[in-house]
């Protein structure tokens, strides 16, 4: 488990949705369930960051880190990614945490690893985006890729994993699979089923034919709930793994798809998260000799959703059955703070019971079923064996 004092320094400000407040209740619940081995992240060196990020961009991040009031540049400024003092060191520490976790897996020191503060999947080679300064999860993938692994990246965040997709667009050794709310209704506006990797989005241009099919997108309709989302995950993810035959699994477990999350329009419950984490563990052991790096990603209901989602990832990796309820002492400890932020009370049940969310509309279910059908056909038609 990656967490330490530097984890909370990635902080865009008091009212920013991606709040370091989530580490309090989140890590506290993990400890209550038995997590006791923590790897403290340290800043990644520039030479590690430049594996994927432009040196000029890193210099911009450093400059705005020292002078946050400077003019906006490279996606850093007013809006999603405001500059803050110490931003470079904080963002480099997120990257360093995911790199250290991957290094532990590669060395055999660990089989599974979880970096709850990682998963900053929107950052591009030369630009910040969507609360993400450096793309820690892509850097970890590149470390495994450089060690000779075939990497399957599964992104469960409600937002399309556009940064990771772009950084490995032409790489036949990395397959990126993202299930997300359609870009027609949500940032970043990308992630359609026609984005397939290794070629231009339009027309016949091909830059690397062997990478075609190594981008898989499952855009879900606004209003999607557990039924259609799980149907997509359970049908497509194993099919992709079977076709690609990965030797390393990397996942991003953004829980902003939950019905309580304030930033998006899917209506999932933690029951769906539980099944998805179990499936990830099955794939890791079926194809990757257990090698699996999980990252936390987004999630903006700090007290009711994020801690339970993180707990379900850690429990799946520890091969422990989830308890029915969250500890009373944990709920009591965070109840007042949750109420102050209008995200209380902390839930008693770890896994949401049936009926928590309203049933999907027939139109939503039909749209999602069409996406699943098309993607299964494309996967079956595209050789991914390498």
Secondary structure, DSSP 4 states (H G I P E B T S, - for coil): -B--GGGGG----TT-SS-TTHHHHHHHHHHHHT----B---PPPHHHHTTTS-HHHHHHHHHHHH-TTSPPBTTBSSSTT---TTHHHHHHHHHHHHHHHHHHHHHTS-SEEEETT---TT-BTTB-BTTBSS-HHHHHHHHHHHTT--EEEEE-SSS--HHHHHHTTT-TTEEEEEEEE-TTTSTT----TT--SSB-SSSS-BS-GGGTT-EEEEEEPTT-BHHHHHHHIIIIIHHHHHHH--SEEEEE---TTBTT-SS---BB-HHHHHHHHHHHHHHHHHHSTT-EEEE------TTTTHHHHHHHHHHHHHT-PPPSB--HHHHHHHHHHHHHTT--SPPSBSSPPTTSSPPPPHHHHHHHHHHHHHHHHHHHHS----
